[in-house]
Amino acid sequence: MKPSPELYDLIHSLTKSEKRFFKLHSALQSGEKNYLRLFDAIHAQEAGYDEAALKKQFAKETFIQHLPSEKNHLYKLVLKALRAYHAESSVSGQLKQQVSNIEILYNKSLYEEASKVLVRAKKVAKENERYYLWFELLSWEKMLLEEAYQSGNFSNDVGGLIEEEDMVLSKLRNLAAYHILYAKINYVFRSGGYVRTPEEHAIVEEISDHPLIKGKNTALSDRAASICLYTQGFCFWARRDWDTSYAKFKRAKEILDNRPLLRMDLPKRYVRTCYYIVQCEIELREYADAQDNINHLRSLASEPGFNDVDIKQQIFNSSWLGEMRLLDRKGEYEAAIAVEKTIMQQMGRMQREYELEFRFLLSTAHFGAGDLSRSLHWLNRLLNDPEPTLRQDLFTYAKLFNLVVHYEMGNNELVEYISRSTKRFLTKRSRAYGVEAALVEHVRKLAKASASEAKRELFLSLQAKLNELMKDPDESTVLKYFDICAWVRSKVQGVSMAEAVSMGAAKMRPAK
């Protein structure tokens, strides 16, 4: 069995200050500290976890004979140090500490002191809408109330406490219901991307028609309201109603902006909300506003509450995906490929979904810039990825785009083979829509045609077919991945891909 890299991953995730704190924390411990030597050895491994190298390095040491238990001990010590280091860095951590303090004081019969801590903790829980911890504090308050009665103190109102508990439970249930609705629609987008199939539309409609989403003033807290609006934004996004989706995401952002403590407590939701605001602005062709919000996203990395490694990575992913899509939509392909190195430096650290999206965007950017070899490089990295279920939309459009790239490279015999395998793939995945079928059929015929006039007729035929299909919002989804209409226009007009994109933008630009 391959040794687990969990300890290696944990150690290499530590910041400089966290590592320093761990060493200082360990200095307080007495006795032999082989775990520190093990820590340094694993930290020195840059290319990945190598257990054989560890065994060789400490071959003469007794502790290496029971390496699994040493690793487990070190893992627990690192987590213990991290708990101490981050105890005050979040509202949740602060409240958990206060709950522990209340328990300690209670067990020492210091009920008055425990009550004072509880009052302060409840205020923090209320201000930050931390209902789970608020409910736990109410449990301690009931225990302290019982002790007060036994001491002859009847000043506290048990009826008010029961009402408060009912209120907290109601808000907890309300918030939990919204989380379930969000999880459902998030599943649709994470698995298949933009909604197209009848089954996907049915799920979105079911969520859209839910009383908590459709009704007015159904959210019982700002925390619930932010996730309600976020989910509504997703629902309208699925319908391609960009204006309403934009309004919902902006309202969710406003709630969090007006509640700084809540925003600090929900940094990922805030980043994702800003990301979808950028996406809506791109769809609405509000490019200057999109760039402003991309810059706003990047500025968050220096703000309180957005300093953790995973949040900074989220900010990087969201802002650069937004930038790449914006440049792609504007046809500014040279600018898009100029950031390739910046993105590549982060690959391997980001979640798989984001890496897949960047691979596709880098492929289309190089295609637009005329570098077919580099475009195929990134396309192959996407198509050869072993991920079986995540973002099937990307794999679908990558296969279609693969046809176009190989056609442009003159690999005509390969196009015939790819067209057949792509057709089978689309049929098997129930994704053989009009655009997909038209593209596969026309590219296959183009690869066989030799006369320039015959090719031109095929491109004109494909253009007419696409113009008709694009009237259906489900069919136009392809444009979110690769502007097939601009590609066909470039062949018909004899212009570059960038020029063809500009032509299409001019047609769609509203009259002033």
TIMI-14592 format. One record per residue (C-alpha): x, y, z. Coordinates in pm, 1 decimal. Each point is the difference from the previous one (the first is absolute). Layout:
{{X Y Z}}
...
***
This chain:
{{0.0 0.0 0.0}}
{{128.6 345.5 -93.3}}
{{89.9 206.6 310.3}}
{{-249.5 273.6 77.7}}
{{118.9 355.3 -81.7}}
{{-236.1 161.5 253.8}}
{{274.7 109.9 239.8}}
{{209.9 129.6 -290.4}}
{{-296.9 199.2 -133.6}}
{{-70.8 147.7 343.9}}
{{361.1 103.5 61.1}}
{{36.8 154.7 -345.3}}
{{-324.6 194.2 42.8}}
{{141.5 190.4 299.8}}
{{87.5 366.6 -31.5}}
{{331.8 133.1 131.6}}
{{-164.3 138.2 312.5}}
{{-185.5 -329.8 61.0}}
{{327.2 -195.1 -27.7}}
{{170.9 238.6 239.7}}
{{-288.3 -32.7 246.0}}
{{16.5 -380.2 -18.8}}
{{371.2 5.8 82.2}}
{{-56.2 240.5 292.5}}
{{-297.0 -206.0 115.7}}
{{214.4 -315.0 -11.5}}
{{278.3 169.1 199.5}}
{{-235.8 9.2 297.8}}
{{-18.2 -381.8 0.1}}
{{251.9 -204.1 199.0}}
{{166.7 -323.6 -96.3}}
{{140.9 -141.0 -323.9}}
{{-135.9 168.6 -311.6}}
{{50.9 -236.8 -289.7}}
{{-318.0 139.7 -148.5}}
{{181.1 331.5 -64.6}}
{{270.4 -179.5 -196.3}}
{{-270.9 -179.2 -194.5}}
{{-174.7 332.5 -60.0}}
{{317.8 158.8 -140.6}}
{{72.0 -302.0 -221.2}}
{{-349.3 -1.3 -152.9}}
{{6.7 378.2 -38.0}}
{{327.0 -32.9 -197.0}}
{{-164.6 -233.6 -254.0}}
{{-100.3 230.3 -284.7}}
{{-90.3 -247.3 -274.2}}
{{-263.9 -190.3 199.7}}
{{-20.6 -240.7 289.4}}
{{277.3 -262.8 -7.8}}
{{-29.9 -245.2 289.6}}
{{286.7 -216.5 -126.2}}
{{230.5 301.2 22.2}}
{{-111.6 61.9 360.8}}
{{74.9 -358.8 97.8}}
{{342.3 24.6 -160.4}}
{{75.4 334.2 167.5}}
{{-90.1 -130.0 348.4}}
{{106.4 -361.2 -53.1}}
{{208.0 -3.8 317.6}}
{{-272.9 157.1 216.5}}
{{-230.0 -211.7 216.4}}
{{-309.6 214.8 -59.3}}
{{-0.4 -75.0 -374.3}}
{{-98.9 -359.8 80.2}}
{{-346.6 124.6 96.4}}
{{-27.5 277.5 -257.6}}
{{-382.5 -19.0 -40.3}}
{{-56.4 82.4 367.8}}
{{266.8 276.0 -12.5}}
{{-172.2 152.9 -302.6}}
{{-337.7 -18.5 171.8}}
{{143.7 164.7 311.6}}
{{156.8 280.0 -205.1}}
{{-323.6 53.5 -194.1}}
{{-193.5 46.9 325.9}}
{{263.2 236.9 139.5}}
{{-7.9 219.0 -312.3}}
{{-379.9 19.2 16.6}}
{{15.7 81.3 371.9}}
{{242.1 284.9 -70.6}}
{{-219.7 128.0 -283.7}}
{{-304.4 -0.9 228.9}}
{{189.6 213.6 250.0}}
{{136.7 229.4 -271.8}}
{{-339.0 61.9 -162.0}}
{{-209.8 -0.3 318.2}}
{{-60.4 375.7 -19.7}}
{{5.2 40.4 -379.5}}
{{-366.8 -79.2 -65.0}}
{{-331.7 62.7 169.4}}
{{-60.8 -372.4 15.4}}
{{334.3 -57.5 172.9}}
{{-63.1 278.6 249.3}}
{{-343.8 -131.5 89.2}}
{{122.3 -357.0 39.2}}
{{264.5 128.2 239.1}}
{{-264.8 185.6 197.8}}
{{-214.7 -314.6 19.6}}
{{303.7 -186.2 136.4}}
{{59.9 280.2 251.5}}
{{-363.8 -18.7 114.0}}
{{29.6 -376.3 45.9}}
{{319.7 36.3 205.3}}
{{-147.6 271.2 222.6}}
{{-323.6 -195.1 42.5}}
{{184.1 -315.5 106.3}}
{{186.2 206.3 260.3}}
{{-333.6 133.1 133.6}}
{{92.2 351.1 -110.8}}
{{-351.3 59.6 -130.0}}
{{-0.2 379.7 13.8}}
{{325.3 20.6 -196.9}}
{{-134.8 -253.3 -252.6}}
{{-314.7 210.4 -41.9}}
{{205.8 310.7 -81.5}}
{{193.0 -189.4 -269.4}}
{{-328.0 -135.9 -136.3}}
{{-154.9 346.4 -35.6}}
{{298.2 121.0 -201.9}}
{{6.5 -314.3 -214.0}}
{{-374.0 22.5 -78.0}}
{{45.8 356.8 -120.0}}
{{272.2 -113.3 -243.5}}
{{-210.6 -296.7 -117.2}}
{{-298.7 229.0 -61.1}}
{{201.7 264.0 -187.0}}
{{151.3 -265.2 -227.7}}
{{-315.5 -214.4 -33.4}}
{{183.6 -306.3 128.3}}
{{-313.4 -194.8 87.9}}
{{155.8 -340.3 69.9}}
{{231.6 147.2 263.4}}
{{-274.5 231.9 123.1}}
{{-216.7 -307.8 61.4}}
{{285.9 -166.1 191.1}}
{{39.4 314.1 212.6}}
{{-372.7 -12.5 79.3}}
{{46.4 -354.8 128.8}}
{{265.3 127.8 240.3}}
{{-223.5 291.1 95.4}}
{{-274.2 -242.9 103.2}}
{{248.2 -189.6 216.3}}
{{120.0 322.9 159.6}}
{{-362.0 105.6 54.6}}
{{-63.8 -321.3 190.7}}
{{301.7 68.7 223.4}}
{{-125.9 355.5 59.2}}
{{-340.0 -131.3 113.5}}
{{167.1 -239.1 242.8}}
{{185.4 299.6 144.5}}
{{-326.7 188.0 46.1}}
{{48.7 235.1 -296.9}}
{{-328.8 16.7 -195.1}}
{{71.0 317.7 -196.2}}
{{44.7 -169.3 -336.8}}
{{-305.0 -73.7 -217.2}}
{{-18.4 -360.0 -118.8}}
{{-286.8 90.0 -235.0}}
{{215.7 249.9 -186.5}}
{{274.6 -259.6 -28.5}}
{{-243.0 -253.0 -153.7}}
{{-120.1 259.8 -252.6}}
{{359.5 82.5 -92.6}}
{{76.3 -368.6 -48.3}}
{{-304.9 -41.8 -228.7}}
{{111.9 301.8 -202.8}}
{{352.9 -137.5 -40.8}}
{{-132.8 -343.0 -101.3}}
{{-228.8 160.8 -259.7}}
{{290.2 189.0 -153.0}}
{{214.4 -312.7 7.4}}
{{-265.0 -199.4 -188.4}}
{{-47.1 286.7 -245.4}}
{{372.6 21.4 -70.2}}
{{32.3 -378.3 -34.7}}
{{-284.7 -5.4 -255.5}}
{{178.9 261.4 -212.7}}
{{323.3 -196.1 14.9}}
{{-180.1 -306.8 -136.0}}
{{-149.5 200.2 -289.6}}
{{338.5 150.3 -80.7}}
{{165.2 -345.2 10.7}}
{{-251.8 -129.2 -255.6}}
{{57.3 272.5 -256.6}}
{{374.5 -0.1 63.4}}
{{4.4 -371.1 -87.8}}
{{-159.1 73.1 -337.5}}
{{264.8 259.2 -88.0}}
{{298.7 -190.7 136.5}}
{{-88.3 -320.3 -184.7}}
{{-123.8 132.1 -335.1}}
{{63.1 373.0 -20.0}}
{{-268.7 207.0 -169.8}}
{{-347.1 -153.8 18.7}}
{{-115.8 -157.1 -327.5}}
{{-174.1 -334.2 49.8}}
{{-369.8 -27.2 95.8}}
{{104.2 -175.1 321.6}}
{{232.2 285.7 95.7}}
{{-265.5 258.7 -82.6}}
{{-248.8 -192.6 216.7}}
{{235.9 13.1 299.9}}
{{51.7 373.8 -44.6}}
{{-374.2 61.9 -35.8}}
{{-69.2 -202.8 313.9}}
{{246.7 214.5 194.7}}
{{-127.3 323.2 -156.8}}
{{-358.2 -84.9 100.7}}
{{90.4 -90.8 357.6}}
{{-186.0 227.7 247.5}}
{{328.4 106.1 163.6}}
{{136.5 113.0 -338.0}}
{{-316.2 125.7 -165.5}}
{{-159.5 165.5 302.2}}
{{74.7 344.1 138.0}}
{{176.6 61.8 332.1}}
{{42.8 -372.8 62.9}}
{{358.1 28.9 128.1}}
{{6.7 46.0 378.7}}
{{355.1 139.8 16.2}}
{{253.6 185.0 -211.7}}
{{205.1 -320.0 -17.6}}
{{-301.8 -182.5 -144.6}}
{{-88.4 295.6 -225.6}}
{{347.4 -2.5 -156.3}}
{{-26.7 -369.1 -92.6}}
{{-361.0 47.9 -115.8}}
{{101.2 277.1 -242.4}}
{{306.5 -198.5 -108.6}}
{{-221.8 -299.1 -82.8}}
{{-249.7 223.5 -180.9}}
{{288.8 139.6 -202.7}}
{{92.2 -353.6 -103.0}}
{{-359.3 -78.3 -99.2}}
{{-24.7 304.7 -228.1}}
{{349.3 -76.7 -132.0}}
{{-129.0 -342.2 -107.2}}
{{-277.3 172.9 -196.8}}
{{253.0 233.4 -165.0}}
{{-180.3 292.5 160.6}}
{{322.5 192.3 53.4}}
{{-163.5 326.1 115.5}}
{{-197.5 -161.0 283.3}}
{{286.9 -229.7 93.4}}
{{228.3 303.7 17.0}}
{{-245.9 183.4 226.3}}
{{-24.6 -298.0 238.3}}
{{375.7 -48.3 30.5}}
{{51.2 374.7 50.6}}
{{-261.7 2.6 277.5}}
{{173.8 -294.7 169.9}}
{{328.7 193.7 -16.9}}
{{-167.4 310.4 147.0}}
{{-124.8 -197.2 301.0}}
{{350.8 -127.9 72.3}}
{{155.8 343.1 -63.5}}
{{-242.9 151.4 252.5}}
{{89.8 -267.9 255.3}}
{{384.4 5.0 18.9}}
{{11.2 -262.8 274.6}}
{{-222.3 -232.7 -201.5}}
{{210.0 59.7 -312.2}}
{{315.2 -93.4 193.2}}
{{-176.1 -315.6 118.0}}
{{-115.7 -93.6 -352.3}}
{{302.2 87.8 -216.2}}
{{-49.3 -279.0 -255.4}}
{{-363.6 91.2 -56.7}}
{{101.3 362.3 -47.1}}
{{272.6 -91.9 -250.9}}
{{-236.2 -226.3 -195.3}}
{{-266.9 268.8 -1.6}}
{{247.0 252.3 -143.2}}
{{109.5 -259.8 -255.9}}
{{-354.8 -49.5 -130.4}}
{{-52.7 376.5 -9.0}}
{{300.4 14.6 -235.5}}
{{-142.9 -283.0 -211.7}}
{{-335.3 178.8 -28.8}}
{{173.5 322.9 -99.8}}
{{187.4 -187.0 -273.3}}
{{-326.6 -145.1 -131.9}}
{{-157.1 347.8 11.4}}
{{307.6 142.7 -176.9}}
{{71.8 235.2 289.2}}
{{370.8 -60.5 -46.9}}
{{129.7 301.8 193.9}}
{{-211.2 -95.2 303.6}}
{{121.4 -359.6 -29.4}}
{{362.4 114.4 9.8}}
{{-72.1 221.6 302.1}}
{{-147.4 -295.6 188.6}}
{{291.5 -223.4 -101.0}}
{{229.8 260.7 157.2}}
{{-227.2 6.9 306.4}}
{{31.0 -377.2 32.2}}
{{379.6 20.8 -1.2}}
{{-0.5 275.9 260.3}}
{{-179.4 -229.7 246.2}}
{{315.6 -204.9 64.9}}
{{132.2 275.6 228.1}}
{{-322.4 44.6 199.1}}
{{-80.9 -156.8 340.9}}
{{-178.0 -332.6 -33.6}}
{{149.7 -72.7 -343.8}}
{{352.6 -93.6 107.9}}
{{-28.1 -379.8 18.2}}
{{176.4 -203.9 -267.2}}
{{-320.7 -150.2 -142.2}}
{{-170.6 340.8 -21.3}}
{{297.3 155.8 -179.1}}
{{-1.3 -290.4 -243.8}}
{{-372.2 53.0 -54.9}}
{{65.1 368.4 -70.7}}
{{273.3 -90.7 -249.3}}
{{-218.3 -255.3 -177.4}}
{{-306.3 224.6 -18.3}}
{{179.5 316.4 -109.5}}
{{213.8 -163.9 -269.0}}
{{-286.8 -209.9 -135.3}}
{{-196.2 323.4 -25.6}}
{{292.8 172.4 -171.0}}
{{50.2 -286.1 -248.7}}
{{-370.0 -10.5 -88.7}}
{{-11.7 377.4 -38.0}}
{{300.1 -0.8 -236.0}}
{{-144.2 -293.6 -193.8}}
{{-334.2 174.8 -42.6}}
{{176.4 314.4 -122.4}}
{{220.6 -198.4 -238.5}}
{{316.7 124.6 173.9}}
{{183.5 -330.8 -35.4}}
{{357.1 132.1 20.6}}
{{-81.5 156.0 337.6}}
{{-155.0 -329.8 112.9}}
{{304.7 -213.5 -81.8}}
{{225.1 260.4 167.0}}
{{-130.2 -118.0 340.6}}
{{66.5 -369.5 -72.6}}
{{307.6 -17.2 225.8}}
{{-187.1 165.5 286.2}}
{{-272.1 -265.1 -21.4}}
{{241.1 -291.2 -46.0}}
{{181.1 92.1 322.8}}
{{-322.0 -64.3 193.0}}
{{-100.3 -323.7 -173.7}}
{{30.8 -292.7 236.9}}
{{-113.0 216.4 291.1}}
{{-347.0 77.1 -128.9}}
{{-304.3 -228.7 11.2}}
{{-44.8 -224.9 -301.1}}
{{-301.6 183.9 -140.3}}
{{192.7 326.4 -29.1}}
{{298.0 -172.7 -159.9}}
{{-229.0 -153.4 -262.0}}
{{-151.8 340.0 -77.2}}
{{340.0 165.7 -32.9}}
{{118.8 -273.0 -236.8}}
{{-298.4 60.3 -226.5}}
{{39.9 379.9 8.3}}
{{372.5 -21.0 -74.8}}
{{-78.4 -228.1 -293.4}}
{{-256.0 239.3 -150.4}}
{{232.8 298.3 63.4}}
{{286.5 -159.8 -192.0}}
{{-241.4 -100.8 -275.8}}
{{-120.1 357.8 -32.6}}
{{360.8 121.9 -8.4}}
{{82.6 -248.6 -278.0}}
{{224.4 -235.3 200.7}}
{{-170.9 -328.6 -82.8}}
{{273.7 -219.3 148.6}}
{{-25.0 165.1 342.5}}
{{-379.2 -4.1 -23.4}}
{{9.4 -376.0 -57.4}}
{{241.7 -41.7 291.7}}
{{-249.3 147.0 248.5}}
{{-292.2 -176.5 -164.3}}
{{171.5 -337.6 35.9}}
{{74.0 73.0 365.5}}
{{-372.8 48.8 50.3}}
{{-116.2 -296.9 -207.6}}
{{251.7 -236.3 161.5}}
{{-103.1 92.8 353.0}}
{{-126.8 -309.0 189.4}}
{{-284.5 186.3 175.9}}
{{-313.7 -201.6 -94.1}}
{{-289.0 214.7 124.6}}
{{107.0 359.0 72.1}}
{{-109.5 265.1 -251.7}}
{{-109.0 -225.7 -283.2}}
{{-84.7 313.3 -196.9}}
{{371.5 82.1 -28.2}}
{{81.5 -345.1 -133.5}}
{{-289.0 21.0 -248.5}}
{{106.2 333.6 -146.7}}
{{366.8 -96.6 14.4}}
{{-77.6 -294.8 -226.8}}
{{-183.0 229.6 -242.6}}
{{278.2 255.7 11.3}}
{{249.1 -281.4 -58.1}}
{{-164.8 -56.2 -339.1}}
{{44.8 365.7 -94.4}}
{{366.2 11.1 110.3}}
{{94.3 -313.9 -193.2}}
{{-186.3 126.5 -307.1}}
{{194.9 328.6 14.6}}
{{324.8 -197.7 38.2}}
{{-82.9 -192.5 -317.8}}
{{-29.2 -338.0 172.7}}
{{-282.2 -104.2 -231.8}}
{{29.5 -377.2 46.5}}
{{-2.3 44.9 376.9}}
{{-307.3 225.8 -26.4}}
{{-196.4 -285.6 -153.9}}
{{85.5 -226.6 294.2}}
{{-60.3 271.4 260.8}}
{{-336.7 93.5 -150.4}}
{{-125.0 -358.6 35.2}}
{{123.5 -38.1 359.8}}
{{-139.7 342.9 92.8}}
{{-338.1 -89.1 -146.4}}
{{-7.2 -320.9 205.5}}
{{102.8 191.7 313.3}}
{{-274.9 260.6 -46.1}}
{{-267.4 -263.2 -64.4}}
{{107.7 -204.2 302.6}}
{{-2.9 308.3 226.7}}
{{-331.9 127.9 -143.5}}
{{174.6 321.6 -107.4}}
{{-51.7 -24.2 -377.2}}
{{-174.8 336.4 -38.2}}
{{-48.1 190.0 -325.8}}
{{324.4 199.9 25.9}}
{{205.7 -306.1 83.7}}
{{-148.7 -205.9 -282.3}}
{{38.6 282.2 -254.6}}
{{363.6 64.1 95.0}}
{{102.5 -367.5 -9.8}}
{{-168.1 -56.5 -336.3}}
{{134.9 314.8 -167.2}}
{{358.9 -37.8 126.4}}
{{0.3 -361.8 -118.0}}
{{-108.0 115.2 -348.7}}
{{248.5 289.9 5.3}}
{{285.3 -242.9 67.7}}
{{-100.2 -195.8 -311.4}}
{{-49.4 304.1 -225.1}}
{{299.0 112.4 -206.2}}
{{-132.5 287.5 -210.6}}
{{-5.8 341.3 168.0}}
{{-345.7 75.0 -140.2}}
{{-136.7 -323.7 146.5}}
{{145.7 94.2 339.0}}
{{-151.4 346.3 -21.3}}
{{-343.1 -148.1 -76.6}}
{{28.3 -228.5 301.1}}
{{93.6 292.2 225.2}}
{{-291.9 202.4 -134.1}}
{{-228.1 -297.1 65.8}}
{{133.2 -33.8 355.9}}
{{-39.0 374.7 55.4}}
{{-364.7 -7.5 -109.7}}
{{-64.9 -301.7 220.2}}
{{162.0 165.4 301.8}}
{{-188.1 326.6 -52.0}}
{{-324.0 -193.3 27.5}}
{{111.5 -214.4 293.1}}
{{127.7 298.3 202.0}}
{{-358.1 121.1 42.1}}
{{-38.8 -281.8 256.2}}
{{169.9 94.9 332.3}}
{{90.8 -363.6 64.9}}
{{180.3 -20.2 -333.7}}
{{183.3 330.1 49.7}}
{{165.3 -144.3 311.5}}
{{291.8 -109.4 -217.8}}
{{105.8 365.5 -33.0}}
{{85.9 7.8 370.9}}
{{281.0 -247.3 -72.3}}
{{114.9 65.0 -356.1}}
{{-135.2 262.9 -238.3}}
{{-76.5 -238.3 -283.7}}
{{-194.4 273.7 -180.4}}
{{308.4 224.1 -2.6}}
{{212.1 -287.6 -133.1}}
{{-242.3 -63.5 -287.7}}
{{-21.9 376.2 -64.6}}
{{379.9 19.7 -18.7}}
{{0.9 -270.0 -269.5}}
{{-283.3 155.8 -198.5}}
{{139.1 356.1 21.8}}
{{365.1 -99.2 -28.6}}
{{99.4 185.4 319.3}}
{{178.2 -89.9 323.5}}
{{-185.1 -151.8 294.5}}
{{45.0 322.7 198.2}}
{{-151.5 206.7 -282.8}}
{{-289.1 -243.0 -29.8}}
{{-70.9 31.1 373.0}}
{{-8.1 379.8 -35.8}}
{{-246.4 -29.4 -289.9}}
{{-232.8 -211.7 212.0}}
{{27.8 240.3 295.4}}
{{-89.9 292.0 -225.3}}
{{-314.4 -179.5 -116.9}}
{{-110.5 -73.3 356.6}}
{{86.2 343.6 141.5}}
{{-320.0 189.4 86.9}}
{{-70.3 315.2 -198.2}}
{{50.3 330.4 182.7}}
***
